[in-house]
Amino acid sequence: MSDDMYSVEQVAELLGLHVRTVRGYIRAGRLRAVRIGKQYRIARADLDALTGRPTPPPRAGRPALEVSSIAQVDGVDRATADRLTTLVLAAANTGHDPARPLRVQTVHDEERHRMKIVVLGAAAATADLLRLVDAVLHDGLLAGEVRDA
């Protein structure tokens, strides 16, 4: 995997996009970037993840396991879905191996009061994220409830 770092301007040029579009991708969480001073830097691996380019195969002797998970949460209103999405994205973007980022997508169906959370990534990191979601939903923390231990 390459350790190349790109500026927002370089990424925009490589992808044929406007600089504002690339910054919007960063703010929306679609493109991972590191802020250095007043500028963003984008790693080659994160650019590859955005564009869907295949990552190089793992080195011999180090098998890599990646999983896809879809979690369905029923009985969720729009406000709760928004809070849960914020929590899931924050958890996915912190504390994991930057070379193997979690990719998360959420969808809320207002008519059915149903939310789906799609997670792609390393098995252990995905399991940690799903345990967090389960704990938050089980303990009612998104609704502002506090349960005695």
N, C-alpha and C positions, 0 to 999 in steps of 0.2 A: 504494500500500500504506500502511496506517495505521501510525503510530508509537505507538499506544496501548499502555500497559503495565497489566497487571492483577495484583492480589494473588491469592493462593490462594483466599481467601474470595470474592472477586469472581467468579473462574472457577467455583467451586463453585456459586454462586448462578445464574450465567448458564446453566450446564449442568444444573442440578437435581441435583447430586451432593453427597455429603458431603465436607467439607474433607479428611478422611483419604484418601478415594479419589483426590482430585486430587494430594495429596502422594505417594501410591503411584504414580500415573502419572509423576510427576517422577522419583522414585527409580528406576523401572523403565526410564526413557528414552523412554516413550511421549509425554511432554509436555516440551518443552524449556523451561527456565526459567533465570533468572540469580539467583544468591543475592546479596543485598545485606544485609550484616549477618547477622541471624538470620532474614530473610524472603526468600521467593522472589518474583520478578516475572516475569510471563509476557507476552511480546510478542503483539500481535494476530495477526501472521503465524503464530506457533507455535500459538496457539489455533485458528486457521483450519485449519492442517495436521492437528491432532488431530481436528477435527470433520468434515474433508473438505470444507469450504466451498471453492468455487473461488477461486483467487487472481485478482486483476484481470489483464487481458491486458497484455503488455509494451507499453511505450511504442513508438510508431512509430520505426523506424530502429534499434531494439535487439532483434532477434529473439532469443528464448530457446529453447535446445534442451534438452529433458529426455529422459532415456532410462530404460528399465526393463531390468534385467539379472537373470538367474538363473544363478548359478554352482553347479555340483554338484561336491562333493568326496567321492570314494570312499575307503574304507579308513580311516575316522575313528571312533575310539572316543569314548565319552561325555566323558572328561576332555579330550581334544584338542578336541572340538567346543566344550566350554565355554570353553577358552582362546582358541580362534579367534573365538568369539562376542564375548568381552570385547575382544579386539584390534580386531575390525571395528567394534563400537559406539564404542569410544574414538576410533578414526580417523575415523569418520563425524561425531562430535560436536566435532571440533577442526579448526581451520585452514581452514574453508571459509566461503563467503559466508553469513552468518546469514539473509539474505533468501531464500536458496534452499537450505535444509537438505537433506542426504541423508536418506532414509528407508530403514531397513534392518530386515529380518526374517530370522531364522535358524530352521531346523528340522533336527533330528537324528533319523534313523531308526536306532534301535539294532539292529534285526534285520538290516538290510542294511549297517550301518556306513557310512552315507551321510549327508551333510549338504548342505543347500541354503541358499544365501545369496541373498536377494532385495534388490536395491538399486534405488531410484528417486531420480533427481535429475539435476543438471547433468551433461552428458557428460564434461567434464574431471574433475570431482570423482569421478564414478563410475569412470572409467578409473584415476585415482590409487589409489582404494581397491582395485580389482581387481588392480592391479600389486603393491600391498602384500601382498595375500593370496597371490598367485602367488609372490612372493619369499620369504615366510615358509614356504610349503609346499615350495617348491623347495629351500630351504636347510636344511630340517628343523629350524627353530628352535623349533617348538612341541613337538617330541619331546625337546628338550634337546640335540640334536646340534649340534656346531660343526664347520663344514667349513673346511679351509684354502683360502685364496684362490689 
